[in-house]
Amino acid sequence: MINVSHYERSTELLGPYTRFVIWVHGCCFDCPGCLAQNTRFGEYETADCAELAEMIVQSGCEGVTISGGEPFLQAGELAGMLRIAKHSRDIGVIVYSGFTLAELRERPDAGELLALCDILIDGRYVRELDDGRAYVGSSNQTIHYLTPRYEQIGREYYAAEKRRCEIKFTEKQAVLIGVPSAGVLEMWQKIKKKAGNEL
């Protein structure tokens, strides 16, 4: 079982091609300015690994992006889900983590998930180092190509000059997907305030 704050069945953000995106719940970091506080303190659901894998396969997306929260706190469960999905279809895997790659290589519980990643985007968010790069939060974060799968298209994709994001509304919530520019962030904060900060 995986603790999930939200999942999005299809987006063209957070990685090349179309992505199924999972935001896991739970984080061991407390980065000032973090936009994903709901993945630490908000509501979440417990999802069955096999059912989530089937949703990924059936989505038709080229791959899955996993963010959070901190994915490597549920490394074994996520690795199990990915193995099930990959058994049915060849999917690419991108993971955002607050841990650095060097730190993950020292964690005995991280190897299985790390071995399934095509791209790892690592490092804690540092507000003072937020330089506006398109798909990372701050300049200390590094895009690691762990396999050749996205190496060519990834270098073009992540070289984008402008940040892109989208806000999706459901009956129960609004979801911010992507890394927002200053203008979008200001609009998002206004939406949150109007909703009583419950997004």
C-alpha positions in Angstrom: 0.0 0.0 0.0 1.2 3.5 -0.8 0.2 6.7 0.9 -0.9 9.1 -1.9 -1.8 12.8 -1.6 -3.0 13.0 -5.2 -2.5 11.4 -8.6 -3.1 12.9 -12.1 -3.9 10.5 -14.9 -2.4 12.6 -17.7 -0.3 15.7 -18.1 2.4 17.0 -20.4 4.2 18.7 -17.4 6.8 17.2 -15.1 8.6 15.2 -17.7 8.8 14.5 -21.5 5.8 13.1 -23.3 2.6 12.4 -21.4 2.9 11.6 -17.7 0.9 9.8 -15.1 1.9 11.8 -11.9 1.8 10.6 -8.3 2.3 12.9 -5.3 3.1 10.6 -2.4 2.2 11.7 1.2 4.8 12.1 3.9 8.1 14.0 4.0 11.1 14.0 6.3 12.3 17.5 5.2 11.0 20.9 6.2 12.1 23.2 3.4 11.1 26.8 3.9 8.9 28.0 1.1 7.9 24.4 0.0 4.7 24.5 -2.1 3.7 21.0 -1.3 2.9 21.3 2.4 -0.3 19.4 1.8 1.7 16.3 1.0 3.0 16.5 4.6 0.0 17.6 6.6 -3.0 17.3 4.2 -5.4 14.5 3.6 -4.3 11.4 1.8 -5.5 8.0 0.6 -3.9 4.6 0.9 -3.7 3.1 -2.6 -3.1 -0.5 -3.5 0.2 -1.0 -5.4 -1.4 -3.3 -8.0 -4.4 -1.1 -8.6 -2.2 2.0 -9.0 0.0 0.1 -11.4 -3.0 -0.9 -13.5 -4.1 2.8 -13.6 -0.7 3.8 -14.9 -0.8 1.1 -17.6 -4.3 1.9 -18.7 -3.7 5.6 -18.8 -1.7 5.3 -22.0 0.9 7.7 -20.8 4.5 7.2 -21.9 5.6 7.1 -18.3 5.1 8.0 -14.7 6.5 10.9 -12.6 6.6 10.5 -8.8 6.9 13.5 -6.5 5.7 14.3 -3.1 6.3 14.4 -0.3 9.3 12.3 -0.3 9.1 9.2 -2.6 12.0 7.4 -1.0 10.2 7.1 2.3 8.0 4.6 0.5 10.8 3.2 -1.8 9.9 -0.5 -1.4 6.2 0.1 -2.1 6.8 2.3 -5.1 9.3 -0.1 -6.5 6.8 -2.9 -6.2 4.2 -0.8 -8.0 6.6 0.0 -10.8 7.6 -3.6 -11.3 4.0 -4.6 -11.7 3.4 -1.8 -14.2 6.6 -2.5 -16.2 5.6 -6.2 -16.4 2.6 -5.0 -18.5 4.1 -2.2 -20.5 7.4 -0.4 -21.0 7.0 2.8 -19.0 9.6 5.5 -18.2 10.1 6.6 -14.6 11.0 10.1 -13.3 11.3 10.7 -9.6 11.7 14.0 -7.7 13.5 13.6 -4.3 14.7 15.8 -1.5 17.6 13.4 -1.0 20.7 13.8 -3.2 21.8 10.9 -5.4 24.8 10.5 -3.1 22.6 10.2 -0.1 20.3 7.7 -1.8 23.2 5.5 -2.7 24.1 5.3 1.0 20.5 4.3 2.0 20.0 0.5 1.9 16.3 0.9 1.3 16.6 3.1 -1.8 18.5 0.9 -4.2 15.4 -1.0 -5.6 13.5 2.2 -6.5 16.6 4.0 -7.7 17.4 1.1 -10.1 14.0 1.6 -11.8 14.4 5.4 -12.3 15.3 6.8 -15.7 15.6 10.3 -14.3 16.2 11.4 -10.8 15.8 15.1 -9.9 17.4 15.5 -6.5 18.1 17.9 -3.7 16.1 19.8 -1.2 14.3 23.0 -2.2 16.2 26.1 -1.2 14.1 29.2 -1.5 17.1 31.5 -1.8 18.4 29.5 -4.8 15.1 29.6 -6.7 16.4 30.8 -10.1 13.3 30.3 -12.2 14.5 27.2 -14.0 11.6 25.5 -15.7 11.2 22.2 -14.0 13.2 22.4 -10.8 12.5 24.5 -7.7 16.1 25.7 -7.0 19.5 25.8 -8.6 21.0 23.2 -6.3 18.7 20.5 -7.7 20.3 18.3 -10.3 18.7 16.3 -13.2 20.4 12.9 -13.3 20.0 10.8 -16.4 20.3 7.3 -14.9 19.5 5.5 -18.2 19.6 6.7 -21.8 15.8 6.6 -22.2 15.2 10.4 -21.9 18.8 11.7 -22.4 18.2 13.4 -25.8 14.6 14.6 -25.4 15.2 15.4 -21.7 18.0 17.8 -22.4 15.7 19.7 -24.7 12.7 19.5 -22.4 14.5 20.7 -19.3 16.2 23.5 -21.1 12.9 25.3 -21.4 13.2 29.1 -20.6 9.9 29.5 -19.0 8.1 27.7 -16.2 4.9 26.1 -17.1 2.1 24.8 -14.9 -1.6 24.2 -14.8 -4.3 24.4 -12.2 -6.9 21.7 -12.4 -10.2 21.9 -10.5 -12.2 18.9 -9.3 -15.4 18.7 -7.2 -13.3 18.6 -4.1 -10.0 20.4 -4.7 -7.7 22.4 -6.9 -4.4 20.9 -7.9 -1.3 22.8 -9.0 0.8 20.8 -11.5 4.3 21.9 -12.5 6.7 24.5 -11.0 5.0 27.9 -11.0 6.4 31.2 -12.1 6.1 34.1 -9.6 2.9 35.3 -11.3 1.2 31.9 -11.2 2.3 31.4 -7.6 0.7 34.7 -6.6 -2.5 33.6 -8.3 -2.3 30.2 -6.6 -1.9 31.9 -3.2 -5.0 34.0 -3.8 -7.0 30.9 -4.8 -5.8 29.1 -1.6 -6.7 32.1 0.5 -10.2 32.3 -1.0 -10.7 28.6 -0.3 -9.5 28.9 3.3 -6.1 27.4 2.6 -7.6 24.0 2.2 -6.1 23.2 -1.2 
